[in-house]
Amino acid sequence: MLAGGRSILITGGTGSFGQRFARKILLDHPEVSRVVIFSRDELKQHEMLCKPTFTNDKRIRFFIGDVRDLSRLRRALEGIDIVIHAAALKQVPTAEYNPFEFVKTNVLGAQNVIDACLDSQVKQVVALSTDKAAAPVNLYGATKLCSDKLFTAANRIVGSRELRFSVVRYGNVMGSRGSVIPLFLKMKSNGTLPITDHRMTRFNISLDDGVNMVLWALNQMEGGEIFVPKIPSYRITDIANAICPDCEHVEVGIRPGEKLHEEMITPSDSTYTVDLGDYFAILPADAANKVDEFATRHKATMVPPGFAYRSDTNPEFLTEKQLCALIEQVKGELIES
């Protein structure tokens, strides 16, 4: 059961995450009476509506709109209890060449979501973040870090409203649009795969695990947390070998704004970070005196001073065999979509 309410709106709801989250809600949560898909693209909404899960369920609604448009968001949030904010521009190289477009969607759009929620009866907001928001080196990561700060800080201005804002931050979603696996699957017939750098590592999470994490956060959040899952890493060369062991690897160099390794918790965060078992929670820096109380309530432990959660020093790495099995699953999902 979802603790926060019966009506859910998903910004960016036609994306990989939005569709999977909506499907999960419709199939497994009969207590939810309405799921609203808020997005800009009418074609994607039509294509989503044509899928059996959504065609046959009268609880789904589609709302054309852009998070850059505050008045449209306010209209869309009428009668909504829970907001999942998944709308974002996220291609790293594109951000480097179109920086203010990313600022308008990822930063100003985030503030619009916050303002619209403050002006409505929304009770819970979970915003999706990215590992690139931790110690960002690219424009995309910087905009998402700013977004994270806006959402966590918004808890200070809710007043007497029954409203909480939290963030979930995780790594690369396996098989999502624009990710490396669909790219390599398309290119394997060429006999060569482009490797940015043979040393590169990344965090990995499945779409279903990302969805389940958001559902978990809705039932655990107090407001102001950045939740981080404990997930495995992979080496980019292992992904390439799992997809096409006979392909030649051509090193093409790291793209503008790209990191060699990703991180989700920096040493600077460790002072305010607790270990919840399957997840970490980074608490607001101004709540330092409440960290012990939070840890006690959630039966959590503080992480060691200077702790960092990085893809290259992660204690868990996926093997090529494990990657092969996961890729087969992703291939099936790509065919279904």
C-alpha positions in Angstrom: 0.0 0.0 0.0 1.2 3.5 -0.7 1.1 5.7 2.3 0.8 9.1 0.6 -2.5 8.9 -1.4 -4.5 7.5 -4.2 -3.7 9.9 -7.1 -0.3 10.0 -8.8 1.2 12.3 -11.4 4.5 11.4 -13.2 6.4 14.2 -14.9 8.2 12.9 -17.9 5.8 10.0 -17.7 6.4 8.7 -21.3 10.1 7.9 -20.6 11.5 4.5 -19.7 11.1 5.0 -16.0 7.7 6.7 -16.3 6.1 3.9 -18.3 7.5 1.2 -16.1 6.4 3.0 -12.9 2.9 3.6 -14.3 2.7 0.0 -15.3 3.7 -1.2 -11.8 1.2 1.0 -10.1 -1.7 -0.1 -12.4 -0.9 -3.8 -12.0 0.0 -4.0 -8.3 -1.7 -1.1 -6.5 -5.5 -1.2 -6.9 -5.7 1.4 -4.1 -4.5 4.0 -6.6 -7.4 5.6 -8.4 -5.6 7.7 -11.0 -2.2 7.8 -12.7 -1.5 11.0 -14.7 1.2 11.1 -17.3 2.5 14.6 -17.7 4.8 15.1 -20.7 5.4 17.2 -23.8 5.2 14.8 -26.7 1.7 13.8 -28.0 3.1 11.0 -30.2 4.8 9.3 -27.2 1.6 9.6 -25.2 -0.3 8.0 -28.1 2.2 5.2 -28.4 2.1 4.6 -24.7 -1.7 4.6 -24.7 -1.7 1.9 -27.4 0.1 -0.6 -25.1 -2.3 -3.1 -23.6 -1.5 -2.3 -20.0 -2.6 1.3 -20.5 -5.3 0.8 -23.2 -7.3 -1.4 -20.9 -7.0 0.6 -17.6 -9.4 3.5 -17.2 -7.3 4.9 -14.3 -4.6 6.2 -16.7 -4.7 9.9 -17.8 -2.6 11.8 -20.2 -1.8 15.5 -19.8 0.2 17.5 -22.4 2.5 19.9 -20.6 6.1 21.0 -19.9 7.7 21.5 -16.5 8.9 24.9 -17.8 5.2 26.0 -17.7 4.2 26.7 -14.1 0.6 27.4 -14.9 0.1 24.2 -16.8 1.7 22.2 -13.9 -0.7 23.9 -11.4 -3.6 22.8 -13.6 -2.3 19.2 -13.9 -1.8 18.9 -10.1 -5.5 19.4 -9.2 -6.5 16.5 -7.1 -3.1 14.9 -7.1 -1.6 13.3 -3.9 1.8 12.1 -5.1 4.2 13.5 -7.6 7.1 11.5 -9.2 9.3 14.0 -10.9 11.1 12.1 -13.7 11.2 14.9 -16.4 14.7 16.0 -17.4 17.0 16.6 -20.3 19.9 14.2 -19.7 22.2 13.6 -22.6 25.7 14.7 -21.3 27.2 15.9 -24.6 24.0 17.7 -25.6 24.1 19.6 -22.3 27.6 20.8 -23.0 26.5 22.5 -26.2 23.0 23.6 -25.1 23.6 24.5 -21.4 20.8 26.9 -20.8 18.2 24.6 -22.3 19.2 22.1 -19.6 19.0 24.8 -16.9 15.5 25.7 -18.0 14.2 22.2 -17.8 16.3 20.6 -15.0 16.6 23.6 -12.7 13.8 26.1 -13.5 11.5 23.1 -14.2 12.3 21.6 -10.8 11.4 24.9 -9.1 8.2 25.0 -11.0 7.3 21.5 -9.8 8.0 22.6 -6.2 6.0 25.8 -6.5 3.1 24.0 -8.1 3.1 21.4 -5.4 3.2 24.1 -2.7 0.1 25.7 -4.3 -1.8 22.4 -4.4 -2.9 19.5 -2.1 0.0 17.3 -3.0 1.4 15.3 0.0 4.5 13.6 -1.3 7.1 14.4 -4.0 9.9 12.1 -5.0 12.4 13.6 -7.6 14.7 11.3 -9.6 18.4 12.2 -9.6 21.5 10.7 -11.0 25.0 9.6 -10.0 26.3 12.5 -12.2 24.9 14.9 -9.6 27.6 13.9 -7.1 30.7 16.1 -7.5 29.5 17.0 -11.0 32.0 17.7 -13.8 29.4 18.2 -16.6 26.5 20.6 -17.1 23.9 17.9 -16.8 25.2 16.8 -13.5 25.4 20.3 -12.2 21.8 21.0 -13.1 20.7 17.8 -11.4 22.7 18.7 -8.3 20.9 22.0 -8.2 17.6 20.3 -8.7 18.4 18.0 -5.7 19.2 21.0 -3.6 16.0 22.7 -4.5 13.9 19.7 -3.6 15.5 18.9 -0.3 15.5 22.6 0.7 11.8 22.9 -0.3 10.9 21.1 3.0 11.9 24.2 4.9 9.0 26.2 3.3 6.1 23.8 3.4 4.8 25.6 6.5 1.7 23.8 7.9 1.1 21.8 4.7 1.1 18.0 4.8 3.8 17.9 2.2 7.3 16.3 2.0 10.0 16.4 -0.7 12.7 13.7 -1.1 15.1 12.6 -3.8 16.3 9.2 -5.1 19.7 9.1 -6.8 20.9 6.0 -8.7 23.3 5.0 -11.5 22.8 4.0 -15.1 19.5 2.3 -15.8 20.1 -0.8 -17.8 18.6 -0.7 -21.2 17.1 2.8 -20.9 16.8 5.1 -23.9 20.2 6.4 -25.0 22.1 4.0 -22.8 25.1 1.9 -23.8 23.4 -1.5 -24.1 20.9 -0.5 -26.9 23.7 1.3 -28.6 26.1 -1.7 -28.6 23.3 -4.1 -29.6 22.7 -2.0 -32.7 26.4 -1.7 -33.5 27.5 -5.3 -32.9 26.8 -6.3 -36.6 29.5 -3.9 -37.6 32.2 -6.1 -35.9 33.5 -3.1 -33.8 32.2 -1.5 -30.6 33.3 2.1 -29.6 34.8 2.1 -26.1 35.2 5.5 -24.6 38.0 4.3 -22.2 38.9 0.8 -21.3 39.2 1.7 -17.6 35.7 3.1 -17.4 33.2 1.8 -14.8 29.6 2.6 -14.1 26.9 1.8 -11.5 24.1 -0.3 -12.8 20.4 -0.6 -11.8 17.5 -2.4 -13.5 14.4 -0.4 -14.4 12.4 -2.5 -12.1 14.8 -1.9 -9.2 14.6 1.8 -9.9 10.8 1.7 -9.8 10.8 -0.4 -6.5 13.2 2.0 -5.0 10.8 5.0 -5.6 8.0 3.0 -4.1 10.1 2.2 -1.1 11.0 5.9 -0.7 7.4 6.9 -0.8 6.8 4.7 2.3 10.0 5.6 4.1 10.6 9.3 3.4 10.4 12.0 6.1 11.4 14.8 3.8 14.8 16.1 2.7 16.6 12.8 2.2 18.6 11.8 -0.9 18.2 8.0 -1.0 21.0 6.0 -2.7 20.7 2.3 -3.5 23.4 -0.3 -3.0 23.9 -1.5 -6.5 26.6 -3.3 -8.5 29.1 -1.8 -10.9 30.3 -3.0 -14.3 33.3 -2.4 -16.5 32.5 -1.0 -19.9 34.7 -3.7 -21.5 32.7 -6.4 -19.8 29.5 -5.0 -21.2 31.1 -5.0 -24.7 32.3 -8.6 -24.3 29.0 -9.8 -23.0 27.2 -8.3 -26.0 29.7 -9.3 -28.7 32.8 -11.3 -27.5 34.1 -11.4 -31.1 33.8 -7.6 -31.7 36.9 -5.4 -31.9 37.0 -2.6 -29.3 37.9 0.8 -30.7 38.8 3.3 -28.0 37.2 6.7 -29.0 38.0 8.8 -25.9 35.9 10.2 -23.1 33.2 12.6 -24.4 33.0 16.2 -23.2 31.8 16.3 -19.6 32.1 12.6 -19.1 33.7 11.0 -16.0 36.0 7.9 -16.0 34.2 6.6 -12.9 30.9 7.7 -11.3 30.1 8.3 -7.6 26.9 8.7 -5.7 28.2 9.6 -2.3 31.2 11.9 -1.8 33.4 12.0 1.2 31.9 15.4 2.0 28.5 13.8 2.2 29.6 11.1 4.7 29.0 13.3 7.8 25.3 13.3 7.0 24.9 9.8 5.5 23.4 6.8 7.2 23.3 3.1 6.1 19.8 1.8 5.9 20.7 -1.8 4.8 19.7 -1.9 1.1 20.0 1.9 0.7 21.9 4.9 2.0 20.3 8.2 2.9 22.1 11.5 2.6 20.4 13.9 5.0 20.3 17.7 4.7 23.5 19.4 6.0 21.4 21.7 8.2 19.9 18.7 9.9 23.2 17.4 11.3 22.0 17.5 14.8 19.1 15.2 13.8 21.1 12.5 12.0 21.3 10.3 15.2 17.6 10.6 15.7 16.9 9.6 12.1 19.3 6.7 12.4 17.5 5.5 15.5 14.1 5.7 14.0 15.1 3.8 10.9 17.5 1.4 12.7 20.3 2.7 10.6 24.0 3.2 11.2 26.3 6.1 10.3 28.8 5.6 7.5 32.5 5.9 8.4 34.0 9.4 8.2 35.3 10.1 4.7 33.1 7.3 3.2 32.6 7.5 -0.6 30.5 5.4 -2.8 32.2 5.1 -6.2 31.7 2.8 -9.2 35.4 1.8 -9.3 35.8 1.0 -5.6 32.4 -0.6 -5.3 32.7 -4.0 -3.5 30.2 -5.6 -6.0 31.0 -5.9 -9.7 28.8 -7.7 -12.3 30.7 -10.6 -14.1 30.4 -11.1 -17.8 28.2 -14.1 -17.2 25.8 -12.0 -15.1 25.8 -9.2 -17.6 25.0 -11.7 -20.4 21.9 -12.8 -18.5 20.8 -9.2 -17.8 21.3 -8.2 -21.4 19.1 -11.1 -22.6 16.4 -9.8 -20.3 16.9 -6.2 -21.6 16.7 -7.4 -25.2 13.3 -9.0 -24.5 12.1 -5.7 -23.0 13.4 -3.7 -25.9 11.4 -6.0 -28.3 8.3 -5.6 -26.2 8.6 -1.8 -26.2 
